[in-house]
Every structure is written in C-alpha cells, then in structure tokens.
Amino acid sequence: MNLRCWSAAAALALTALALPAAQSTASAAAPPSCPDGSVCFWSGEGFSGNYWEWTARSGYRDMPSYLHDHVGSAVASTRACFINWSPVEKRDVFNGDWRSRYLGDFGGRIDGVGPGAC
C-alpha cells in the first residue's frame, strides 16, 4: 500500500515539474501574428531580419530583392501560392501555415507569391 501511494505522489511531482517546461516550449515555438489576408515574410530564420507583408488583394508580386531566394521564415494568414520560376516549382500555402526555418527548403528558391491555390 505504501508503495502505491509513493508511486502516485512521485508521478504527480514529475508531472508538475514537466508542465512548466512544456508550456514555455510551446509559447516560444508559437509564430508571430500576421494580419488576416496576408503572408508575412522575414529574411532571417526565427522571424528575424528584414520583414515584408504581402496581401492577397495585391495579386501576384515578385519577392523584394532582399527576400528573393532568401526567405528565412514566414507566417500565412491566407491561402497563397509560392513560386520559383527557374525551374518552375510552386508550393500551396494555407491559412495558418508557418515556418520558422525556411531557408534550407523552398525559402531558398522563392521568386514570387500569388493569391489562392497554385
């Protein structure tokens, strides 16, 4: 009987120790907000560096020179299509999508962004 009580107490104590760590990790990993109808881009990973906000109502736009083939992170608050022109390659992006580390992926090739599905 004492063993069973000790095990429950130990489990409760371990859970209490683990919860604050899990909560702080979740908040640190959350992306910054981006206005509705927009995709927000940063030149650096972790949502740092130069920033640009593209809006769906603006239609297709080439990436600004500082983001051309150099998007380090992004947050989408609308549906969009990321485009690389040479070779042609497209990525569908959905409302709520985000990447804090994108340079080693399509962020290192992106040339433009357009509204809606690819």
C-alpha angles and dihedrals in degrees: 000000000000090000092055092050092047091051092052091048091048092050091049092050092048091049091051090051093048098047099069091049092050092048094050091048091052093051093046091051095050115109122237117259122267122198117262112269093027144096115215119209132193127191092219131060117253092039094291136127127036115001133211130177118207118194124208091227090061091067124212115356133178112236114261112259093257090056099037104120087347114086108145097180140356143188122201124207093171141031112279145159121233111206136199112190103199106071095009109245129156136195125202112224123195133204106274096027117132140165125195092188112039106139094089090052132039091324088076091058107033116128102168149355131224137181125268131001122343 
